[in-house]
Amino acid sequence: MGRVLVMLTAAAAVVACSVATVMVRRRMKGRRKWRRVVGILKDLEEACETPLGRLRQMVDAIAVEMQAGLVSEGGSKLKMLLTFVDDLPNGSETGTYYALHLGGSYFRIIKVHLGGQRSSLEVQDVERHSIPTSLMNSTSEVLFDFLASSLQRFIEKEGNDFNLSQPVKRELAFTFSFPVKQTSISSGVLIKWTKGFAISEMAGEDIAECLQGALNKKGLDIRVAALVNDTVGALSFGHFHDPDTIAAVVFGTGSNACYLERTDAIIKCQNPRTTSGSMVVNMEWGNFWSSRLPRTSYDLELDAESMNSNDMGFEKMIGGMYLGDIVRRVILRMSLESDIFGPISSILSTPFVLRTNSVSAMHEDDTSELQEVARILKDLGVSEVPLKVRKLVVKICDIVTRRAARLAAAGIAGILKKVGRDGSGGGRRSDKQIMRRTVVAVEGGLYLNYRMFREYMDEALRDILGEDVAQHVVVKAMEDGSSIGSALLLASSQSVQTIPSV
């Protein structure tokens, strides 16, 4: 009996040792997998670093590229497009106007009434709709028929009220968030599509004429009287409320900026006839490129697989359309390197399935167990991950968003440097001047709705400029500014002359 007991005890010890060995091996294997994932995260963090010195180099590069783009066509990655807007709204505008805004993922229709004072601005009606994905790759006829039909329904809701108060023909501002080479304030040809649109036969077509033709087919008595980039609309709205507004930036599906430039600095346009001595320039800064940009392997992969590879490099690092996909690619890479996310999800392998609003929700999840992170991961086919993995995802969101926001701040600082509002003494005067109050209007869901992006950008802009200068720079957030501002611009454009194109 004693011998049997000894044998059983020995066997139990062997089993215990075996179990312990298996557990140790599993633990060691788990640690190796975790180290690999942490290594990927560390590599990402290092590749996305934006130290102050690098940001200031980018500021200088942007200012140089802006100048080059003003000197000659094709002289810079920044197109520096003329807008033929030389007079911005001042609050004295009157009348009722419409605006139709075609953005990256939505379109909006508004009706604005102006009573001759800033306080009398009345937005009487607003409609916002998502753009069906099918339209982004359709034909120009299908796209503009869709927009015209939507505008027709919008106007039909008014009944006869409009005709009783204003018997003149309706006027419409078309806010168009894509690169256009304008020939006047009311006409311009499409240079290229961005933000997922790909209607090839439209390149080189006059955008205002396309919309006007569709409206005429519907029998609508409305004239497309202004063609306005969304950034220019935002600048118009900002200037209407605050005359110190000299630039506007949009951070939405894509990103772009415009600013007020002296006409004598626009060398590529000889003898531009403006009454104010200045003109709004549409930078199309999404195409900015510099060797100082902190590009990662994930950026390279995204660019290679996009419809416009080797193009819009800056936008693909800061635009709302792309941030979610960068985060997705990092998570997918970690899934391929280890099993901390469980079996590889086919959903997670789908480009652009993770939207930036989901990145924002995960990044700003303040619940103790990060339930929102868990919910969004489950939607991606990743479920039952421990808390430390959820924290890892939050860190990925933080790294990608922080980089985007700091690059965005460098872009704004580059504009300020070009116009001599960065405290360096350059730009419009060679002498050291007293700092003037400068307002930059900012619009777009990425900035308005993503608190961490907004805070990182504002912080970086202060760091770049320094407190002495930053206290004179106001970044003013606006909602629906592009659409309303385009209507305001239409109201104030009666005296704007067409400038001969070069």
N, C-alpha and C positions, 0 to 999 in steps of 0.2 A: 504493500500500500504506500509505504514511504517512497519506494522507488518510482511508482507511478506519479506520485505528487511532484517529485523532483522533475520528472520528465515533462509533466504538464506546465510546471512553472518555467522550465527552460523554453518550452515551445511558446508560451505566452510572451516571454522576454524577447524571443526571436521575432514574433509577430509585431510586438510593440516597436522593436528597433526598425523593422521593415516599414511600418507605418510612419514612424518618425522620419526615416530616410526619405520616404516619398513626399512627406509634408515639407521637409527641408528643401528637397529638389524643386517642388512646386513653388515654394516661396522664393527660392533663388531664381527660378525661371521667370516668376512674376516680376521680381525686381529687375531682371535683365530687360524684360519687355518695357517696364516702366522707365528704366534708364534710357532706352531707345526713344521713347516718346518724349521724355524730358529733353533729350538731345535735339530732337526735331524742333521743339518749342524754343530752345536756346538759339538754335541756328536761325529760326524765324526772327526772333527778337533782335539778334545782331544784324541781320540783313535789313531790317526795317528801321534801324537807328537813324534818328534825325537830330544829331547834336546841333547846338546853336551855330557853330562855325559852318557846318554844311548848309544850314538854312540860309545863312547870310550870303554864302556863295551862290545859292539859287536865286536869291533876291537880285544880286548883281547880274546874273545870267538872264533873268526875265527882263530886266530893264534894258539890257543890251539888245535882246531879241526884239523888244518892242520898238526900239529906235530903228533897227534894221528893217523891220516890217513897214515902217512909215516911209523909208527912203525909196524902196523899190518893190514891185510886185515879185513875189517869190524869193525875196531877200531874207526871209526868216521863216521858221516853222510857225510862228504866229502870223496869221493872215492879216491882221490889223485892217479889217474891212471898214470902208467908209459907210456911214449910215444916212448921210444927208440930213441929219438932225442937228441944227445949229441953235435952235431956240427951245428951251425946256419950259414946261408949264410954270406959271407963277401965281396961279390962284384967281386970275381974272377971267378965265375961260367960261363960256356959257354954251348951253345947248344940250341935246340928248344924243348919245352915241352908243354904238354897239362895239363889242370886241369878241373875237373868236380866237382862242388860244389853243394851238396844236403843240402839245408838249411831248415828252418822251413816252409816257405811259397813260396819258389822259388827254382829254380836250375839255375846254371850259368855254361857256358863252356867258357874257354879262351885258347888262344895259346900265349905262351911267348917265345921270342927269347933273349938269353943272349950272350953278346959279350965279357965277361971277365972284364968289368968295371961297376961300379955302374951307370954311366951315359949312358951305352949302353943297359940298360933294355928297351925292346920294347914289348909292349903288342899288338900283331898283329891283334887279333880278339877277340871279346867278344859277347856272346849271353846270355841274361837273360830271363827266362820264369817263369811264375807263375806255381805252382804245382796244377793240378786239384784236387779238394777235394776228388774225388772218389778214387784217387790213395793212399790217406792216410789210407784208410781202405780196400785196395785190397789185393793182394797176392804178395809175393816176385817176382814171375815170371812176373806179370804184371808191377810192379814198375820198375824192372831192364830192362825189355824189352823196356819200355818207355824211360829210360835214354840212353840205347844203341842206340835206333833209333834216338834220338836227336843228339847223338854224331856222328852217321853215317852221318846224313844230314850236320852237321857242317864240317866234314872232306871232304865230297863230293864237297863242295863249293870251295875247294882248287884246284880241278882239278889235274893236274900232276905236279904242281909247287913244291910241297913238295918233291916228289920222286927225282926230279932233283937236289935239294940242299942237301938232306940228305937221303941216301939210307938205313940207319939203321932203325930198327924197332921203331915205335913211342912209347913213354913212357908217361904214364898218372899218375897224382896225383889225388887221389879221396879224396876230402875234404868232410868229413862226420860230420855233426853237431849234433851228438847224442852220448850217452855214449857207448864206446867200450873198452873192455879189450884187449889191444894190446899184441901180442906175438913177433912182430918184427916191423920194420918201415913200412913194406908192408902188414901186416896181423893183424887181430883182430876180435873178436867176439862181436856181439851186446849184450849189457847188458839189455837195455830196450829202448823202444821208448819214446819220449817226444814230446811236442809242437803239439799235436793233431794227431800224427801218431799212428796207432794201427794195425800192421800186425803181429799177434801173432806167427805165425810159424817161424818167423825169429830170435827170441831170441835164442842166442847160436850159430848162424850161422856166418861163416867168411864173413864179408862184402865185402872184396876185391875179394874173390872167387865168390861171387854172381854176382858182376859186370863183372868180367872176363868171367864167363860162358855166360852171356848175350852178351858180345862183340864177343866171339868166335862163337856163333850161327849166328851172323850177318856177320861173315867172316871178321871182322875187324882186321887188323894186328897192334894191339896196346896192350901194356902190362900195367896192373895196377901195377906200381912199387912203389907206396907209398900210404898209408892210413893215412890221416891227419885230426885231429880234427880242426874245424874252428879257435879256439883260437890259436892253434899251428901255423897254417898258418899265422895268423895275427902277432904273435910274430916273425916268420921268416921274414916277410916283413918289420916289424919295425926294426929288427936287421940288415937287409940288408942295410937299409938307415942310421941307427944310432946304432953303437955298444953298446951304453949305455942302449939299450932297454932290460929289464930283465923280463917283464911281459906283458901280453896282455889280454884284456877283450873285450867280445862281448856283446853289448846291442842291440838285435834285437827282433825277435819273442820270443826267450828265452834269457837266459843270462848264461855265463860261463866265466871262467878265467883259464889261465895257467901261469907258471912262471919258471924261471931257478933255479934249486935247486942243492946243492952239493950232489954228489952221496953217500958220507959217512953219509948223514943225512937220506937216504932212507933205513931204517933198514929192512923193509919187503922184500927187494930184496938183497940177499946176493951176494957179490962180483960182482956188475955190472961192466962190462968191457967197460969203456969209455976212450977215449984219452984225453978228456978235463977236467975230474974230475967233470962234472956236467951233469945234464939231465933235460929236460923239463918235468914238471909234469902237467898233466891235472887235475885240481881240481874237476871238475863237481860241482861247488859251488851252483848250483840251488837247491840242496838238503840240503843246510845248514839250521840248525834250532837252535833257542835259545829262551829261555823264555823272553828274552829282546826284541824280535821282536814285533813291535806294530801291532798286529793282530786285525782286526775288525770283526764284525758279517758278513760283506759282504765278507771278505776273507774266513771265515768258510763256508759260503753258496757256494761260487765259488768252493772251494776245494771239498766239499761234492758232488757236481754235476759234477765234472770233471771225465775224464776217468782214472786219476791216483790220486785218493783221498789219503790223508795222505802221499803225496810224493811231492817233488819239491816245498816245502813251500816258500823258498827264491825267487825262480824264479817267482812264482805266485804273488809276491809283487813288482817285478821290471821288469818283462819281458813285451815286447811290445804286446804279445798275450793277456795279462790279464788286463792291465790298463784300456782299454776301457770298459771292462765288469764290472770292479769295479765301474766305473763312472755310467754306465747304471743301476746297481743295486741300487745305491744311489738315482738316479732320479726316478726309479720305486717305491722305498720305499716312497719317498715324494709324488708321485702320489697316492699311496694307502692311505696315511694319509690326503691328502687334494686334492682339485680340481684345484690347481693353474696351473697345466699342462693340464687342461681340462679332458675330458673322458680318461680313461686308454687305452692306445694304445696296441693292440696285438703285434705290431712290437717291441715296447719297452720291451715287456715281452720275447723276443727271445734272448737266450744267445748268446753272442759274435756278435750281430748285430752292435754294436757300436765299430768301430775299433779305435786303438790308434792314427792313423793319423788324424782321425776326432777330437779326444780329443785335439791333438796338434793344429788343425785349430781353434777350439773354444777357447782354452786357450790363443792363441796368436792373436785373433781377435782384431784389433785396430781400427775398424770402430766405428763411434759415436753411432750408433744404434745396434751394434753387429749383423750385417746382416748375417755373416757367422754362428754364433750361431743359429740364427733363421732358416737358410737354413738346417742345419744339424738336428735340432730338428724336422723340418717338414718332413725330410726323415724318422724320427723315429715315425711318426704319431702324433707329437705334434706341433700344429700350433697356431698362433695368441696369443702368450704369451707376456705379457708386458715386458718392458726393465728390470725392477727389477728382474724378473724371469730369464731372460737371464744372468744377472749379477750373479745370484745365481749359475747357471750352470758353469760359468767361475770359480767361487770360488771352486766348487766341483773338477773341473779339476786341479786346482792349488793345493789343499790339497793332492789329490791322487798322482800327479806327484812329488810334493816336497818330500813326504815320500819316494817314489821309488828312487829318485835321491840321497837323503841323505843316504839311506841304501846302495846304490851302492857305494857311496864314502867310507862308512865304510868297505865294502868288499875290496876295493883297499888298504885302509890303513892297513887292516889286513895282506895282502900279504907283504906290505912294512915292517911291524913289524916282520913278520916271517923271512925275509931275512936281518934284521938289517938295513933297510934303512929309518926307521921312526924317527931317532934321539934319540931313547931311550937307545941306547948303547947295546941292546940285539942282538940276531940273530947270525951273523957270528963271531962277536968279543965281548969279554967281556969288553974291554976298550973303552973309549970314543974316537971316531975316527972323523976325519975331514969328513964332509958330502960329499958324492960323488954324482955326477949328475946321476939321475935315470930317465929313460924314461919308461912310460907305454903306450903301443900302444892300442888304443881303436877303435873298429869298430862296425858297426851296425846302422840300420836306426833310432833307438830310440835316440841314441846319436848324430848322424850326422844331422838328420833332425828336431829334436825337440829342438829348442833353449832353452826353459825354463828348460827342463830336464838337458841339458848340463850346463847351468849356475848354477842351483841349485847344481848339483853334484860337479862342480869345486869349488864352494863356500864352500860347506861342507868339501871337502877334505882339503882345506886351513885351515878351522877352526879346524879340527881334528889334523892336523900335526903342526899347528902353523906357523907363517910367516917365522921363521928362517929355518925351515926344508922345508916348501912348496916351497921356492924359488929354491931348488935343485931338485924338482920333476917336470917333464914335462909330461903332458898328451897329447899325440899326436894322433889326429884323422886321420883315414885312410879310404879310400874308395876302395873296391874290394881287400883289403889287404889279406883276408883269401884265396882267390882263387890264386892270384898272388904269395903269400907267399908259398903256397903248391907246386907250380911249382918250385920256388926257392929252396925249401927244397929238392925236388926230385933231382935237379941239384947238390946239395952239399952233398948228402947222399951216395955217392959211397964208402966212407970210413967207414960208420956207420956199426957197427957189431950188429948181433942179440944177444940179452941178454937172457940167460935162464930164463924162467918164473918160478915163485915159485908155 
